[in-house]
Amino acid sequence: MAKFCTKCGKPLEDGKACSCVEKEKKEKAVNTKIDIKEYSNLFLEVTKGIIKEPVDTIKKHSKTENLLFGSLAVLLNSILTGILLYCFLKEGTSSMSVITIAPIYEISFIKTFLLGTLFMIVFFGSLSAMIYIMGGILFKSNMDFKKVFTMLGICSIFTSLTTILAILFTFISIKFVSLILGIASLFYLVYLCEGIIETSNIRKNSLAYVVVPSLCVAFFIVTYILPKILF
């Protein structure tokens, strides 16, 4: 009795796979290459947009189908934060050792980098979960967790740029790093509020009751609960 392929229906030769299987593998390989190019172009587009037209860019790209891109943006921001944390501590302790004429303690790059990266990933995850709980469940808006997380990733691209600037300033003047990060945080807060409004039907009167508790809980998790677990 002749056997047929369950995918395309062609007759199968004994002991051989259908030609459509190999074709499918090749198509997946091609699509992977195209995706890399598309994500690179998308990153450049969003980076330019977040500077020139931030609100329109957040509204345009904060979609559930861009979840992977938003996740990669969050990962990039977290990695840069890990590098910044190491540079900040390294240069800070170097300055102190000059004053005391002796090194204070060694800063481990791997440990500092991994902790900084982990803390930021947990922060973004906690923040997106709280925004969804407060806005989507408590205030019954049409929020979607995937869309919220993507939106946070889109917004983080701006802070990724300022984090790179802050990393460079750790080697020039450590005093300006806190100023850069403070300004970047204000921008991110504004973009976060605009992003929530643009990606949901939440009422503006409820916005503060979503953003403030969400940020407080996220900061509490990364500054109190997570250190208790890790240390």
N, C-alpha and C positions, 0 to 999 in steps of 0.2 A: 504494500500500500504506500502510495506516494505521501511524503510529508511536506507540509507547507509552512512557510515562515509566518509566525504569529503577528509580525509587524507589518509586512508588505504583501503577504499572501503568495509569494513566489514559491515554486516547487524547490525543495531542498535536496541536495546531493548527500548521500550517506557520509557522515563524519565531517561534513563541512558546514561552516556557518554561512548564513546568507550574506550576499554582497552589500545589503543595506546596512548591516552592522558596521562594516568598515567605513562606509560612506558617512554614517552618523558620527563616528569617531572623528573623521576629518572635519566635518562641519562644526563639531564642538571645539576642536582645536582652532579653527579659523575664527569662531565667535569669541574665543578667549582673547585672541590677539586684538580683535576689533574692540572688545570691552576695555582693554588697557588703554587703547588710543582714545576711546570715547571718554573714559574717566579722566585722562590727562587734559583733554580739551574742556571737559566740564569743570575741572578744578580751576583752570585758568579763567574760564568764564565767570565762575562764582567769585573768585578772588578779585577780579576787576569790578564785578557788580557790587560786591560787599563794600567797596570803597566809594564807587560813584553813585550807585542807587541801592543802598542797603535794604530798604524796606521792600522795594519791588523784587529784588533778588531773593530775599527770604521767602516772599510769597510765591514766587515762581518755582523755586526748587524744593520747598519743604513739602514733599509728597512721599507717600508710603513706598512708591517704587524706587525712590532714591535713598532707601534705608541703608543700603550698603555704602553708598557714598558718604552719607552722614556719619556712619560708624567709622569709616576710614578717617574722616575729618576729626572726629573725637579722638581717635587713636593718635593721629598726628599731633594734635594739641597736647595730649597727655605725654607723649614722648618728648616733645619740646619742653614741657614743664619739668620733666625729670632731668633733662640736661641743664635747664636754668637753675634748678635747685642745687645741683652739684656745683655749677660755676659760682653761684652766689655764696654757698658755704665755703667753697675752696678759696675764693678771693677774699671773703670776709675773714676767715681764720688766718690767711696769709698776712693781711693788714695788721691783725692783732698780734701775730707772732713777731712782726717787725718792731712793734711797740714794746713787747715784753722781752725781746731779744732771745726768744726760744719758741719752737713750735708747740702749739697747744695740743692738737691731736690730729691724726690722719683721717682724711675723708675718703671713704670707699666709693669709687665711681659706680660700680655695679649695684651696690646696696642702695645708695642714694638715688640713682637713676630709676631702679625698679620700684622703689617706694614712692617716688614722686609720680611716676607713671600710673601706678596702681591707685594712688589716692585720687588722681584726677579722673580716672575711669569710673571709680566708685562714686565720685561726686556727680559726674554727668548722669550716671545711671540712677542715682538717688533723686537727683533734681527732676529728671524726666518722669520718674515714677510718681513723685509728689505732685508735679504739675498735672499729671493725668488724674490722680486721685482727687485733688482739690478742685480742678476745673471740670473734668469729665464726669466724675461720679458725684461729688458733693454739690457742685453748681449745675450739674446736668447739661453741660454743653456738649457739642458734637466732637470732642477731642478724641484723637486716636493716638495710642501710645507710640506707635511706629512713626507717625507724623511728628509727634512732639520731639522724639529723640533725634529724628532727621533735622528738625528745625534747630535744635541745640547744636548739632554738628555744623550746620550752615553758619550759624552765628559764631561758632568757635574759630572759623577761618580768620576772622579779623583779629582775634586775640592770639592766634598762632603767629600772625605777622608781627604783632607787638611783642610777643614772647621772644622771637628771633632778635628783635631790636634790643630787648632787655638783656639777652645773652651777650650780645656785642658790648653793651654798656658795662657789664660786669668786669670787663678787661680795661675799661676806660675810667669810669667813675662809678663805684658801687652805690653812691648816694642817689643817683638818678634812677636806679632800677625800681625802687619802691614807687617813685613818681610815675614812671612809665606804666607799671602794673596797676596803679590806682586809676589812672586815666583810662586804661584799657578796660578795667572792671566797670567803670561808669558807662562806657560805650556798650559793653556787653549787656549791661542791665537794660539800657534803652532798647537795644535790638531784641532782647528777650521779650520785653513787654510788647513791642510791635509784632514780633513773631507770633506770640500767643493770640493776639487780636486778629492777625491776618490768616491764621490757620484754624480758627475756630469761630463759633458764634457767641463766645462768652461776652457778657455785658461789661462795658468799661468800668461800671461801678463795682464790679466784683473782682477786677483785675488785681488790685492790691492784696486782696484776701487770698489770692492764689499764689502770687509771686513771693510775697514776704514769708509766709509759713513754709513754702517749698524751699526757699533758700536757707532759712533757719534750720530746717530739718536736715538738709543736705550737708550744711556746714557742721552740724552737730554730729552727724554720722562719721565724717572724715576727720574731725578734730577730737572726738571723744570715744565713740564706739569702735571705730577701726583701729586706733592705736591700742585700745584695750585688748582687742583680738590678736593683733600682731606682736605686741610687746608684753 
